[in-house]
Amino acid sequence: MGADAQAFLKQWHRIAVERDIAAIEALLAEGVSLGAPPYWTKLQGRGLVNHLLGLILQTVEGFTYHREWMDGAELALEFTGRVGDMDVQGIDLISLDDENKVRNVDVMIRPVNAVIALQKIISPKMEAFLTGGAA
């Protein structure tokens, strides 16, 4: 992995550790897409993806990255955390563009009951955001 991708990864980890939600957007490409449970259709655009990633980071307690795999500008980062009283485990699959900004991220989470619990918390906040409410 090149030095630029390593610099990206250092920032990404710092954001997760510090819960620096305001810093997420600077790491996202303009046309970034995000695939996340429980949505089949990918979410598109920096503002929308930034908001959802911020909500996830705020909602998943004890969010911690563990192992990582890298192949050039393709990253796989394993994480754990809790949603309510349920433990979650997941992987962020991140693709960087030529400027080392996130062009795509796919989030895989298990177990399914934790995904459902996360959806119940985040969906109303996303709906409020999409309709111009404050969430």
N, CA, C and O of each residue as an XYZ file, in Angstrom:
540
protein
N       0.854     -1.181      0.000
C       0.000      0.000      0.000
C       0.887      1.226      0.000
O       1.870      1.286      0.738
N       0.544      2.207     -0.826
C       1.339      3.407     -0.945
C       1.240      4.291      0.283
O       0.356      4.131      1.125
N       2.182      5.238      0.362
C       2.221      6.149      1.498
C       0.937      6.962      1.616
O       0.485      7.238      2.727
N       0.329      7.357      0.464
C      -0.907      8.134      0.508
C      -2.047      7.330      1.113
O      -2.827      7.850      1.911
N      -2.144      6.053      0.732
C      -3.198      5.203      1.296
C      -2.955      4.974      2.784
O      -3.904      4.892      3.562
N      -1.703      4.871      3.178
C      -1.391      4.715      4.597
C      -1.787      5.968      5.372
O      -2.286      5.874      6.493
N      -1.566      7.141      4.778
C      -1.975      8.390      5.415
C      -3.501      8.438      5.555
O      -4.022      8.881      6.579
N      -4.213      7.977      4.514
C      -5.672      7.911      4.596
C      -6.088      7.025      5.768
O      -6.932      7.406      6.580
N      -5.487      5.844      5.842
C      -5.851      4.879      6.881
C      -5.583      5.443      8.277
O      -6.369      5.214      9.197
N      -4.505      6.163      8.440
C      -4.190      6.793      9.728
C      -5.300      7.775     10.114
O      -5.742      7.795     11.262
N      -5.749      8.592      9.148
C      -6.837      9.538      9.404
C      -8.144      8.820      9.719
O      -8.857      9.199     10.648
N      -8.457      7.782      8.942
C      -9.697      7.022      9.132
C      -9.749      6.437     10.541
O     -10.774      6.518     11.218
N      -8.635      5.846     10.976
C      -8.576      5.278     12.330
C      -8.686      6.369     13.392
O      -9.349      6.172     14.411
N      -8.054      7.503     13.170
C      -8.156      8.603     14.133
C      -9.603      9.055     14.285
O     -10.078      9.285     15.398
N     -10.296      9.181     13.159
C     -11.696      9.593     13.184
C     -12.528      8.606     13.997
O     -13.368      9.013     14.800
N     -12.297      7.315     13.791
C     -13.059      6.289     14.521
C     -12.755      6.342     16.021
O     -13.674      6.285     16.838
N     -11.495      6.449     16.384
C     -11.106      6.468     17.797
C     -11.653      7.700     18.501
O     -12.181      7.608     19.609
N     -11.525      8.853     17.853
C     -11.941     10.114     18.464
C     -13.406     10.447     18.228
O     -13.908     11.437     18.760
N     -14.101      9.628     17.434
C     -15.490      9.888     17.058
C     -15.619     11.290     16.462
O     -16.555     12.029     16.767
N     -14.657     11.637     15.606
C     -14.581     12.958     14.992
C     -15.465     12.992     13.743
O     -14.973     12.971     12.615
N     -16.751     13.045     13.965
C     -17.724     12.963     12.885
C     -17.564     14.115     11.889
O     -17.816     13.942     10.697
N     -17.153     15.271     12.365
C     -16.984     16.426     11.481
C     -15.877     16.211     10.450
O     -15.868     16.873      9.412
N     -14.942     15.295     10.722
C     -13.805     15.075      9.819
C     -14.078     14.033      8.740
O     -13.273     13.883      7.821
N     -15.187     13.316      8.828
C     -15.458     12.254      7.859
C     -15.558     12.802      6.443
O     -14.954     12.256      5.519
N     -16.305     13.860      6.273
C     -16.616     14.370      4.929
C     -15.370     14.678      4.104
O     -15.373     14.475      2.890
N     -14.313     15.162      4.735
C     -13.092     15.504      4.007
C     -12.432     14.286      3.371
O     -11.633     14.432      2.447
N     -12.752     13.094      3.849
C     -12.159     11.869      3.308
C     -13.015     11.226      2.225
O     -12.637     10.196      1.668
N     -14.172     11.827      1.919
C     -15.097     11.247      0.956
C     -15.007     11.940     -0.393
O     -14.975     13.168     -0.463
N     -14.968     11.152     -1.469
C     -15.029     11.696     -2.820
C     -16.424     12.270     -3.055
O     -17.381     11.862     -2.398
N     -16.542     13.200     -3.974
C     -17.837     13.835     -4.267
C     -18.909     12.802     -4.616
O     -20.024     12.887     -4.101
N     -18.606     11.846     -5.464
C     -19.588     10.856     -5.901
C     -19.541      9.560     -5.127
O     -19.899      8.512     -5.665
N     -19.113      9.600     -3.884
C     -18.970      8.395     -3.064
C     -20.281      7.608     -2.991
O     -21.371      8.179     -2.997
N     -20.143      6.289     -2.924
C     -21.320      5.437     -2.733
C     -21.095      4.573     -1.502
O     -19.960      4.269     -1.135
N     -22.196      4.184     -0.874
C     -22.140      3.377      0.333
C     -23.205      2.302      0.267
O     -24.383      2.582      0.048
N     -22.775      1.079      0.457
C     -23.697     -0.041      0.586
C     -23.711     -0.466      2.036
O     -22.672     -0.803      2.602
N     -24.873     -0.450      2.631
C     -24.974     -0.776      4.054
C     -26.248     -1.556      4.319
O     -27.284     -1.324      3.695
N     -26.147     -2.485      5.258
C     -27.387     -3.176      5.617
C     -28.313     -2.168      6.266
O     -27.823     -1.295      6.981
N     -29.549     -2.229      6.073
C     -30.308     -3.246      5.353
C     -30.680     -2.821      3.939
O     -31.627     -3.364      3.370
N     -29.962     -1.865      3.359
C     -30.320     -1.332      2.048
C     -29.644     -2.114      0.932
O     -28.441     -2.368      0.998
N     -30.391     -2.496     -0.079
C     -29.802     -3.160     -1.236
C     -29.220     -2.116     -2.184
O     -28.112     -2.282     -2.694
N     -29.968     -1.044     -2.417
C     -29.512      0.030     -3.283
C     -28.469      0.859     -2.545
O     -28.655      1.209     -1.380
N     -27.372      1.171     -3.228
C     -26.318      1.963     -2.602
C     -26.762      3.409     -2.451
O     -27.472      3.948     -3.300
N     -26.338      4.018     -1.374
C     -26.563      5.440     -1.161
C     -25.472      6.189     -1.905
O     -24.323      5.747     -1.935
N     -25.818      7.311     -2.501
C     -24.889      8.060     -3.352
C     -24.736      9.497     -2.871
O     -25.705     10.129     -2.450
N     -23.522     10.000     -2.938
C     -23.269     11.410     -2.674
C     -22.631     11.666     -1.326
O     -22.939     11.012     -0.329
N     -21.731     12.637     -1.325
C     -20.932     12.934     -0.132
C     -21.790     13.294      1.079
O     -21.557     12.778      2.172
N     -22.769     14.163      0.903
C     -23.577     14.592      2.044
C     -24.338     13.451      2.691
O     -24.353     13.320      3.915
N     -24.964     12.634      1.879
C     -25.760     11.514      2.393
C     -24.875     10.458      3.058
O     -25.179      9.988      4.154
N     -23.787     10.091      2.394
C     -22.880      9.079      2.950
C     -22.229      9.595      4.230
O     -22.102      8.857      5.207
N     -21.821     10.851      4.224
C     -21.231     11.455      5.417
C     -22.199     11.385      6.597
O     -21.811     11.022      7.707
N     -23.446     11.730      6.350
C     -24.439     11.727      7.422
C     -24.645     10.319      7.978
O     -24.668     10.132      9.195
N     -24.794      9.331      7.099
C     -25.027      7.961      7.559
C     -23.818      7.416      8.312
O     -23.982      6.787      9.357
N     -22.617      7.642      7.807
C     -21.425      7.168      8.521
C     -21.335      7.810      9.904
O     -20.963      7.152     10.876
N     -21.673      9.087      9.989
C     -21.683      9.766     11.289
C     -22.691      9.155     12.243
O     -22.400      8.965     13.424
N     -23.885      8.845     11.731
C     -24.897      8.209     12.580
C     -24.437      6.845     13.078
O     -24.640      6.495     14.241
N     -23.816      6.081     12.188
C     -23.324      4.752     12.583
C     -22.262      4.892     13.665
O     -22.290      4.173     14.664
N     -21.338      5.808     13.472
C     -20.268      5.999     14.444
C     -20.817      6.464     15.790
O     -20.289      6.089     16.837
N     -21.878      7.280     15.771
C     -22.506      7.729     17.015
C     -23.295      6.620     17.692
O     -23.388      6.591     18.919
N     -23.863      5.708     16.914
C     -24.801      4.718     17.433
C     -24.117      3.444     17.920
O     -24.522      2.871     18.931
N     -23.097      3.005     17.218
C     -22.420      1.757     17.603
C     -21.451      2.091     18.735
O     -20.441      2.763     18.531
N     -21.780      1.611     19.922
C     -20.958      1.872     21.106
C     -19.708      1.001     21.066
O     -19.743     -0.135     20.593
N     -18.623      1.539     21.563
C     -17.388      0.767     21.626
C     -16.838      0.402     20.256
O     -16.108     -0.580     20.120
N     -17.183      1.185     19.243
C     -16.732      0.897     17.878
C     -15.209      0.866     17.855
O     -14.550      1.846     18.204
N     -14.654     -0.286     17.434
C     -13.204     -0.466     17.418
C     -12.797     -1.272     16.203
O     -13.388     -2.312     15.911
N     -11.778     -0.788     15.487
C     -11.207     -1.569     14.395
C     -10.182     -2.542     14.959
O      -9.516     -2.262     15.956
N     -10.071     -3.691     14.302
C      -9.137     -4.725     14.752
C      -8.155     -5.086     13.632
O      -7.063     -4.524     13.560
N      -8.535     -6.000     12.780
C      -7.642     -6.441     11.705
C      -7.927     -5.652     10.437
O      -9.014     -5.106     10.252
N      -6.916     -5.608      9.564
C      -7.103     -4.940      8.280
C      -6.339     -5.684      7.199
O      -5.289     -6.282      7.433
N      -6.909     -5.621      6.012
C      -6.306     -6.220      4.825
C      -6.249     -5.129      3.770
O      -7.180     -4.336      3.636
N      -5.143     -5.089      3.014
C      -4.964     -4.035      2.026
C      -4.416     -4.618      0.731
O      -3.554     -5.496      0.733
N      -4.936     -4.111     -0.356
C      -4.427     -4.441     -1.683
C      -4.465     -3.157     -2.496
O      -5.477     -2.842     -3.123
N      -3.374     -2.425     -2.485
C      -3.346     -1.133     -3.164
C      -4.327     -0.170     -2.533
O      -4.204      0.176     -1.358
N      -5.303      0.262     -3.318
C      -6.307      1.220     -2.849
C      -7.579      0.537     -2.366
O      -8.607      1.190     -2.191
N      -7.515     -0.774     -2.149
C      -8.659     -1.543     -1.645
C      -8.363     -1.983     -0.215
O      -7.338     -2.611      0.049
N      -9.270     -1.648      0.710
C      -9.065     -1.919      2.125
C     -10.233     -2.732      2.679
O     -11.380     -2.546      2.273
N      -9.929     -3.621      3.598
C     -10.957     -4.333      4.365
C     -10.595     -4.171      5.836
O      -9.520     -4.587      6.270
N     -11.498     -3.566      6.597
C     -11.239     -3.260      7.999
C     -12.284     -3.944      8.871
O     -13.477     -3.659      8.761
N     -11.836     -4.841      9.731
C     -12.750     -5.549     10.628
C     -13.014     -4.675     11.860
O     -12.098     -4.055     12.401
N     -14.276     -4.636     12.294
C     -14.623     -3.860     13.481
C     -15.567     -4.642     14.383
O     -16.204     -5.607     13.960
N     -15.641     -4.208     15.628
C     -16.621     -4.723     16.580
C     -17.209     -3.526     17.322
O     -16.669     -2.420     17.277
N     -18.307     -3.767     17.992
C     -18.963     -2.757     18.804
C     -20.234     -3.345     19.402
O     -20.426     -4.560     19.424
N     -21.090     -2.463     19.882
C     -22.359     -2.879     20.476
C     -23.481     -1.956     20.013
O     -23.300     -0.749     19.853
N     -24.630     -2.557     19.806
C     -25.859     -1.806     19.551
C     -26.802     -2.230     20.670
O     -27.311     -3.350     20.676
N     -27.026     -1.328     21.609
C     -27.791     -1.706     22.794
C     -27.014     -2.768     23.556
O     -25.855     -2.565     23.918
N     -27.665     -3.907     23.797
C     -26.988     -4.986     24.524
C     -26.460     -6.078     23.592
O     -26.089     -7.158     24.052
N     -26.423     -5.802     22.282
C     -25.974     -6.795     21.309
C     -24.585     -6.463     20.773
O     -24.308     -5.329     20.380
N     -23.722     -7.470     20.766
C     -22.411     -7.311     20.140
C     -22.567     -7.382     18.634
O     -23.379     -8.151     18.119
N     -21.781     -6.570     17.927
C     -21.770     -6.597     16.465
C     -20.339     -6.814     15.994
O     -19.376     -6.413     16.648
N     -20.233     -7.447     14.862
C     -18.955     -7.611     14.184
C     -19.196     -7.265     12.732
O     -20.248     -7.579     12.176
N     -18.225     -6.619     12.120
C     -18.423     -6.264     10.735
C     -17.124     -5.974     10.019
O     -16.036     -6.006     10.594
N     -17.281     -5.690      8.746
C     -16.156     -5.335      7.896
C     -16.563     -4.155      7.030
O     -17.640     -4.145      6.433
N     -15.683     -3.160      6.970
C     -15.821     -2.060      6.023
C     -14.928     -2.384      4.837
O     -13.720     -2.553      4.999
N     -15.509     -2.471      3.652
C     -14.750     -2.649      2.418
C     -14.665     -1.274      1.766
O     -15.674     -0.731      1.319
N     -13.470     -0.718      1.715
C     -13.271      0.654      1.262
C     -12.432      0.672     -0.003
O     -11.385      0.029     -0.077
N     -12.904      1.418     -1.004
C     -12.145      1.646     -2.232
C     -11.799      3.122     -2.307
O     -12.671      3.983     -2.188
N     -10.521      3.408     -2.504
C     -10.061      4.786     -2.612
C      -9.909      5.180     -4.079
O      -9.631      4.343     -4.938
N     -10.096      6.469     -4.345
C      -9.872      6.965     -5.698
C      -8.423      7.425     -5.848
O      -7.609      7.203     -4.952
N      -8.099      8.057     -6.964
C      -6.731      8.501     -7.228
C      -6.258      9.595     -6.275
O      -5.057      9.834     -6.148
N      -7.198     10.256     -5.608
C      -6.843     11.300     -4.638
C      -6.876     10.774     -3.206
O      -6.810     11.550     -2.252
N      -6.981      9.427     -3.056
C      -7.056      8.763     -1.759
C      -8.244      9.227     -0.928
O      -8.164      9.382      0.290
N      -9.345      9.442     -1.635
C     -10.624      9.704     -0.982
C     -11.506      8.487     -1.212
O     -11.337      7.769     -2.197
N     -12.431      8.259     -0.316
C     -13.318      7.101     -0.409
C     -14.251      7.284     -1.596
O     -15.021      8.243     -1.648
N     -14.180      6.355     -2.554
C     -15.120      6.385     -3.678
C     -16.244      5.397     -3.452
O     -17.334      5.553     -4.003
N     -15.982      4.365     -2.634
C     -17.022      3.398     -2.293
C     -16.682      2.751     -0.956
O     -15.521      2.475     -0.654
N     -17.719      2.520     -0.167
C     -17.582      1.747      1.065
C     -18.789      0.830      1.161
O     -19.930      1.263      0.998
N     -18.525     -0.437      1.426
C     -19.577     -1.411      1.686
C     -19.404     -1.888      3.113
O     -18.317     -2.307      3.512
N     -20.480     -1.823      3.880
C     -20.446     -2.211      5.285
C     -21.194     -3.530      5.445
O     -22.366     -3.643      5.087
N     -20.504     -4.512      5.982
C     -21.096     -5.812      6.272
C     -21.144     -5.958      7.792
O     -20.133     -5.769      8.468
N     -22.328     -6.297      8.334
C     -22.482     -6.413      9.788
C     -23.227     -7.705     10.113
O     -24.118     -8.130      9.379
N     -22.843     -8.313     11.223
C     -23.553     -9.460     11.747
C     -23.616     -9.345     13.252
O     -22.778     -8.636     13.809
N     -24.509     -9.962     13.943
C     -25.600    -10.815     13.490
C     -26.802     -9.989     13.035
O     -26.868     -8.778     13.245
N     -27.735    -10.677     12.415
C     -28.871     -9.992     11.810
C     -29.708     -9.237     12.847
O     -30.238     -8.171     12.534
N     -29.839     -9.758     14.068
C     -30.647     -9.034     15.061
C     -30.000     -7.700     15.437
O     -30.704     -6.750     15.778
N     -28.687     -7.620     15.379
C     -28.010     -6.348     15.631
C     -28.227     -5.389     14.459
O     -28.367     -4.183     14.662
N     -28.254     -5.914     13.249
C     -28.537     -5.085     12.066
C     -29.940     -4.491     12.189
O     -30.141     -3.307     11.919
N     -30.889     -5.299     12.588
C     -32.271     -4.833     12.753
C     -32.346     -3.763     13.837
O     -33.021     -2.749     13.665
N     -31.655     -3.988     14.950
C     -31.645     -2.992     16.033
C     -31.013     -1.683     15.563
O     -31.510     -0.602     15.879
N     -29.918     -1.780     14.811
C     -29.259     -0.592     14.275
C     -30.187      0.152     13.320
O     -30.265      1.380     13.353
N     -30.890     -0.596     12.470
C     -31.832      0.013     11.533
C     -32.930      0.766     12.274
O     -33.302      1.868     11.870
N     -33.450      0.191     13.345
C     -34.530      0.836     14.097
C     -34.086      2.159     14.704
O     -34.887      3.083     14.846
N     -32.815      2.247     15.060
C     -32.292      3.487     15.638
C     -31.989      4.516     14.547
O     -32.319      5.695     14.683
N     -31.361      4.059     13.468
C     -30.864      4.988     12.453
C     -31.931      5.413     11.444
O     -31.920      6.559     10.995
N     -32.845      4.523     11.077
C     -33.834      4.854     10.039
C     -34.622      6.131     10.311
O     -34.753      6.953      9.404
N     -35.154      6.337     11.522
C     -35.890      7.589     11.753
C     -34.994      8.826     11.613
O     -35.449      9.878     11.163
N     -33.730      8.698     11.998
C     -32.803      9.830     11.898
C     -32.465     10.112     10.434
O     -32.352     11.272     10.037
N     -32.305      9.060      9.634
C     -32.058      9.242      8.203
C     -33.270      9.841      7.514
O     -33.133     10.707      6.650
N     -34.453      9.384      7.893
C     -35.672      9.922      7.307
C     -35.805     11.408      7.624
O     -36.170     12.201      6.757
N     -35.512     11.778      8.852
C     -35.572     13.189      9.230
C     -34.553     14.007      8.437
O     -34.849     15.123      8.010
N     -33.354     13.454      8.241
C     -32.328     14.135      7.462
C     -32.776     14.316      6.016
O     -32.611     15.393      5.444
N     -33.336     13.276      5.429
C     -33.747     13.316      4.032
C     -34.935     14.246      3.792
O     -35.096     14.771      2.690
N     -35.763     14.451      4.808
C     -36.922     15.330      4.665
C     -36.633     16.734      5.183
O     -37.539     17.562      5.274
N     -35.386     17.003      5.518
C     -35.006     18.342      5.943
C     -35.121     18.583      7.422
O     -34.954     19.712      7.883
N     -35.406     17.530      8.185
C     -35.450     17.652      9.644
C     -34.050     17.643     10.201
O     -33.075     17.518      9.460
N     -33.953     17.774     11.471
C     -32.631     17.833     12.111
C     -32.255     16.482     12.690
O     -32.679     16.211     13.813
N     -31.540     15.651     12.070
C     -31.136     14.422     12.754
C     -29.714     14.115     12.499
O     -29.200     13.114     12.998
